[in-house]
Amino acid sequence: MGLVRTEGTLMAIKLKKEVEDRLLASIKRYFADQMDEDIGDLKSTLFLDFCLKEIGPSVYNQAVTDIQAILQNKVTDLDGECFEAEFTYWKR
């Protein structure tokens, strides 16, 4: 399906066929329900491609930023979570 540009390189967004089919059906339903317009396969595919190319990178980048923050917090907390006292056989 679409491509995501990441720092000058193109990264293909590869959707599973089932996911793409569900997205296209959702787009068609949205246009029918919200815009009172029935669109076909071509228009829904073009719209999905636009969303993946234009909106997808922003969503992707925000998700990466969010997970980096979560992982950084986990790494920072490793000392507290994964610390084991040493030399405890002979208790004082």
Rosetta blueprint (number, residue, H / E / L):
1 M L
2 G L
3 L E
4 V E
5 R E
6 T E
7 E L
8 G L
9 T E
10 L E
11 M E
12 A E
13 I L
14 K L
15 L L
16 K L
17 K H
18 E H
19 V H
20 E H
21 D H
22 R H
23 L H
24 L H
25 A H
26 S H
27 I H
28 K H
29 R H
30 Y H
31 F H
32 A H
33 D H
34 Q H
35 M L
36 D L
37 E L
38 D L
39 I L
40 G L
41 D H
42 L H
43 K H
44 S H
45 T H
46 L H
47 F H
48 L H
49 D H
50 F H
51 C H
52 L H
53 K H
54 E H
55 I H
56 G H
57 P H
58 S H
59 V H
60 Y H
61 N H
62 Q H
63 A H
64 V H
65 T H
66 D H
67 I H
68 Q H
69 A H
70 I H
71 L H
72 Q H
73 N H
74 K H
75 V H
76 T H
77 D L
78 L H
79 D H
80 G H
81 E H
82 C L
83 F L
84 E L
85 A L
86 E L
87 F L
88 T L
89 Y L
90 W L
91 K L
92 R L
